[in-house]
């Protein structure tokens, strides 16, 4: 039999049919009408596209961009933290980075940062474009909807002291500004009423190590190290 799955559109249509069946059977998280491009590696030509809600079910390696929102108040560094809306399909009500989102289709990392910054926090494109790339963190864990295996492109965005982020697309219910010492506690202790998402915890901890707030061998980092791939190195939590 001759295969008809010879190009990106035909493969995308085939996996879409399967994904819609899985969704109808209640096996996926909420349908997003947003697709991820799937290739052999980051930057490689896409073999097909898959509905975002189906990516974890198939164990697809996904990519995201997150932004640490930082500001200086006198000699102190503060961090802006978002609370996810209770209506979010994933991790409703949990604390998160100032801005974060999956990289859809053929979008670039910077375009994703600018888009998500405007939609989630009301940050103007010119200001969002000042976000400084700071490497990547990687997460791998079993979830109810499948395997989360994701590379996150980390950014730091230094904001004016008087800037206050504003929820725009209702994916965030509130923003709060915390001293970095409080952010460290939130990111490394998952108990009590304020729980940070696992991926945001990695992004925050990476930031605080880079800025000298947390030592890379702090005992509280062992739990987060278990979420990473490849294995946690002695020198830092994220590479």
N, C-alpha and C positions, 0 to 999 in steps of 0.2 A: 504494500500500500504506500502510495506517495504522500508524504506529509504536506499538509497545507500550511503549517506553522513556519513559514519561511521568512517572515519579516516582522518588524515591531508591531504594526497594526494588527496583524492576524493573531499574534501571540497575546497581545493585550485583550483582544476581543474574546479569546478562548478563556483566559484566566478570569476575565470579568464575568463570564457566564457561570463559572464555578463559584466565584466569590458571591454572586447574587443568590445562588442556591444556598450557600452556607449561611448567608445573612438571613434568608427566609426561614432557615431552620433554627435561628437563634444562637448560632455558634460564633458570631462576631460581635464586637462592640458596635456602637452606633455608626451607621453609614455616614461618611463625610462628603461624598462627591468630590474627593480630592485624591489625586493619584501620585504615587511615588514612582520614579524611574528606577528600574532594576538593571544593573550591569554587573560585570565580573569584578569591578573595583570602582572606587570613587574616581570620577572623571572619565571612565571608560564608556564607550557607546552603549546606550540603553538597549537591552534585549527585548524588554516589554515594560509596560506600566501596570501597576496594581493599585486597586483601591486601598487607601490608607488603613481602613478598618480591617483589611484582610492581611496586612503585612505581618503582624505577629503570629497569626495562625499558621502561616507558611514558614515562619522563622527567617523572614527576609531581613538582611542587614540594612538598616535604615540610617539616615543622617539627619541631624538637626543643628540648629544654631541657637545658642543661649547667650544672654547678656547679663553680666553683673552690673547693676546700677550703683555707682559709687559717687560720693561727694565728700568734700572736706568742710567741716564746721570747726573753725579755729584750727587747732592742731590735731583734731580727731577725724578719723575716717568713719563714715557712716555707709550703710548699705541699704538700698531699697529692696524690699521683699514684697512679692505679690501674693494674694490669696486667690486661688482658683475658684471660679464660680461653682456653686453647688450643682449646676446643670451640666458641667463638663462630663463627657463620656468616660474620661480617664482621670483618676485621682481627684474627684470633686471635693472642694473645700480645703484641700491641702495647700501648704505654703509652697512658693515657687520662686524662681528667679524673676527679676524685673520683667524680662522679655524672653520668650523661648518659643520655638516652633519647628516642626518638621520641614525639611527642604523638599518641596513638592516638584514633581516633573523635572524639567531641565533648569530650574531656577538656580542662581548662584548663591553662595553663602551670604555675600553682602546684600544682595537683593532681598533675601529672606530676612536678614536683620532689619533692614529699613522697613520692609512691609510689616513685620510683626511688631516693631517698635511703634509704628503709627497706629496700627489696629488695636493693640493691647494697652498701650500706655500714653497715647496722644503725643508721641515724640516726633517732632518735625524731621523730615528726611535729612536736612542739612546737619542737624545735631546727631541723629542716629548714625549717619555715615562716619562720625568721628569715633565709633566703637573700635577699640583696638583688639585685633586678633591676638589670642594668647595660647594657641595650641588646641589640643583636643583631649577629651576624656572619653572613656569607653565603658559601656554598661552591658551586662549580659545576665538576665534573670528570667525565671519562669513566671508568667503572669496568668491570670484566669483565661485570657483570650489568646494565649500562646507564648512565644519566646520573644522577649524584648532584647534585641541585639543591635545596639545603636552606637554610632560615633557622634559625639557632640562637639561642634566647633565652638570654642569658648571665646568670649569677648569681654573686655572691661570698657564701660562707658562712664567717663567722668562727667557728672552733671553739675550745672550751676547750683550753688547752695540754696537758692530760692526756688529752684524748679520742683514742681510737684506733679508726678505722673497722674494721668486721668484715664480711667477705664473708658474705652470707646466701643469695642465690639461685644461687651458683656461677657467675655471669657474670664475676666478678673472681677472679683467683687470688691476688693480694696487693696490699697498699697500702704505699706508701713515702712518707716525709716528706723533702722536699728543701728546701735553701735556695733562695730565689727566683733566685739567680744560676745555680744548677744547672738549675732549671726552664727558664730562658731558653735555656741551651745545648741542652737536650733538645728544646725546641720549635722551634728554628731550625736544627738540624743533623740531617738524616735519614740518618745512617750509624752503623755500630757496632751493638752488641747491643741498645741501648735506643732504639727508634724510637717516636715519638709519632704517633698517627693524625693525618691531615691536619686533620680538623675540630677535634680537641682542641688541635692546635698553634695554630690561629687563636684559640681561646678563651683559651688560656694567654697568648699574645702580647698579645691585647687587654687582659687583666688586668694584665700587667706594664707596658704602656704607661700605663694609667690610674694605676698606683701609682708611676710614675716610675722603674721598674727598667730599662726599655728606652726609648731615644729612638725616636720614630715614624719617623725616617729611617735607622734602622740598616741597613747593607748586607745583613745576613742576612735581612731581611724581604722582599726582592724575590721569592724563590721562593714564599713564602706569598701574596704579593699576586696572583700568577698564578692562584691557586685561587678568587679572589673574583669576585663580580659585584655591583654594577657595578664598573667599573675602580677600581684602587687610587688613592686620593686622596693628595696629598702630606702631609696633616695627620695621618692615622692609618690603621692597618691595617683597622679594623672600624668600621662606623657603624651 
